[in-house]
Amino acid sequence: MKISVRTTGLPLRQVAALPASRAVRLMGTAAHIVSPPPSPMAMPPRFNVQAAQDTRLRVQPPCSPPRQPAANTQPTTTPIPCQGGPTMPPGHRATTATLPTFHIPSVITPSPSNILLGQSIISAFRRDGIIQIAQSPLQKQLWSDTMAASKRFFAMSPEQKANCVDDQSYAGYIASGEEVTDGIADYSEIFTITKDFAADDARVKARWPCHGPVPWPEEGMKRVMTRYQEELGREGGRLVRLVEMGLGIEEGELGRWIGDRDGDNKGKEGSGGWHHARVLRFPPRNKTNGKGKEGRGIGSHTDYGLLVISAQDDVGGLFIRRPSGAEKFANWEKSAAGLREEEEGWVFVPPVRGTHTVILGDMMQYLTRNYLTATPHKVGLNTRERFAFAYFHEPSFQAVLKPLEGGIIPKPEGNSKQDKGVHYGTHFTNMFIRNYPDRITTKRLLAEGRYSLLERPELRTVGAVPAVETSV
């Protein structure tokens, strides 16, 4: 029996918002194909058409087929409903994404179907800048538990939340208006979960930048969110392997920058990366503290590492920009904060129950020599409060990354200067200093000379730990 493969990506549709009586649902269907999905990008090299004929990739469109709007209608700022609930935040002009849902195997082996899946994921990232993956039953339960814990935390008094701050790491509570993007305060309210180091850890005692404990408000929240973060770490590891397959590079060429095989992380999958998470709450647009910009939850930016795996509630607020050769940026060299925030070209990503969205970070762009690019994104405030959880799958803090070689990754230009690499710990620290200039952590880091420690060899060697000083 011949089986065709379903498309792993659909083109984004321009949607014209109509009056409520004529509201248009944004919808899409998955077509059966044995050739590349419609896209200006060519089929990935070595794409195995025979494998496509013999393999079924399950995809799940978020909505049903659309009724087309009148030909003469134009986009407006009116919210566009999807799935009967989520709407685009008021005041934003954007198209709306129709994304299929990838189903990721629990075990990744170099089978023809997984290689095809990896190639399809690369194609989708290059076309849309974002993919959508199905949550497992465990992930659905963990997401539900995490949202319940999140709402309990944000319902605490301002004084209780303000006590959840660490002055050595950037973990803990971030009040609405404290985070700054491109010089403007964001209305997001956040709890950041960085790697949780005990106070007597050698790296904390050696004053390594950004290393310290997570100031959890209570054990229940720690238990729930740590379990969800660990599960997303396993998901991130599977996605990294699929990206390697899709790029046609050797197993471990990308994953080695996470540091799983080095030092005290040997044998612990994913444990070497500087993985972290953010628990987010966005107020309704009419109930802000006046510190930021009307209607803006978080300004336009790119994230720092490899992959960002996120879940959002049913309210809606995420916007992304699709990859474009006309939009050049390299956030590790020059800040991309505020990138084209008020310009045309934004895409609203409506929530789809039971899925995660995945975008790319700066280091994925750097490692692939811009073959894959970090996804600019922003958050608009809606008419209701909104909750989300974002997990960041990162390289080791100590990694000095160099671009990948082989497969379909572009070769360096002949006249390009020698690339000295990017130290991820420095990039991460720079971004947090930029976003939190007035935070106690930033002030202590700079006042105590911790920033200069980033040049030390042990902070640039994956898996290294500082020597333990003994008193005489």
Beta strands, then each sheet from edge to edge (+ up, - down):
strand 1: 5-6
strand 2: 32-33
strand 3: 95-96
strand 4: 130-134
strand 5: 172-174
strand 6: 180-181
strand 7: 184-185
strand 8: 189-193
strand 9: 276-282
strand 10: 296-301
strand 11: 307-312
strand 12: 318-321
strand 13: 346-348
strand 14: 355-360
strand 15: 377-380
strand 16: 386-393
strand 17: 400-401
strand 18: 422-423
sheet 1: 1+ 2-
sheet 2: 3+ 13+ 12- 15+ 10-
sheet 3: 4+ 14- 11+ 16- 9+ 8- 5+
sheet 4: 6+ 7-
sheet 5: 17+ 18-
end
